[in-house]
Amino acid sequence: MSAASPVLSIITVCFNAEKFIESTIQSVLSQTYPHIEYIIVDGASHDNTMGVIEKYRSRIATVLSEKDKGLYDAMNKGMQLATGDYLLFLNADDVLADNDVIANLFAACAHADVYYGEAMFMDENGVDIGLRSEQTPHKVPDQLTWKSLKHGMVVSHQAYVIRRSLSPLYDLQYRVCADIDWMIRTLKASQKICNTHQVVARFRVGGTSKQHQQLAWKERYKILSRYYGHIPNFAHHLFIGMRYIFSKRY
């Protein structure tokens, strides 16, 4: 595929996701951008997830269903199966913002290493709650760099597209915060980073890190100390802690 029309590998990992995965699949398959490789990695679900996936099997590039060692192991499997120029991870209960979002994303900049944008929170019923930047203290920066993440995940991974050649595997020593470590590493490796100024995805609140908040804080502190230094990170976390206390929507 030419550089003017890169292939995007969209990876969805899932486990017992029959309730929402059909809307996720439909949001990918309805994209007007034609150069999409869709990959689904299922962790040997016990419900009807695979039955739902099978309805669309002929339009999905790769489907893998087997036991894994957790979320990030499954994401690594998807990454290793991908052959596209770029990667996007879309959770099994999330959806792309609209049918033109991928086409508009690549039209925003030429030959970027990273494309990023906003994400919309939605409730259990799929009703929009508000932009992530409006619902949390994390604001999407006008110009994203690896240093932007010193206060945490300022960009959702559902709204983050990375050149595949610059994407390392997730570090499996982290159970719930490997995404921030991965994003920092990808940003450090990137030169041209494009703010698309659009909502890329809609996702339901209550992800893995929210379900394991104490472990998330511990892992995040370790990760950020590694990249930004122990003393600066301690100061950053004092700021984060105060923000956590005074923000009702964090």
Summary of the structure (lengths in Angstrom):
residues: 250
radius of gyration: 17.4
end to end distance: 41.9
largest distance: 52.9
contacts: 788
relative contact order: 0.15
helix: 41%
strand: 22%
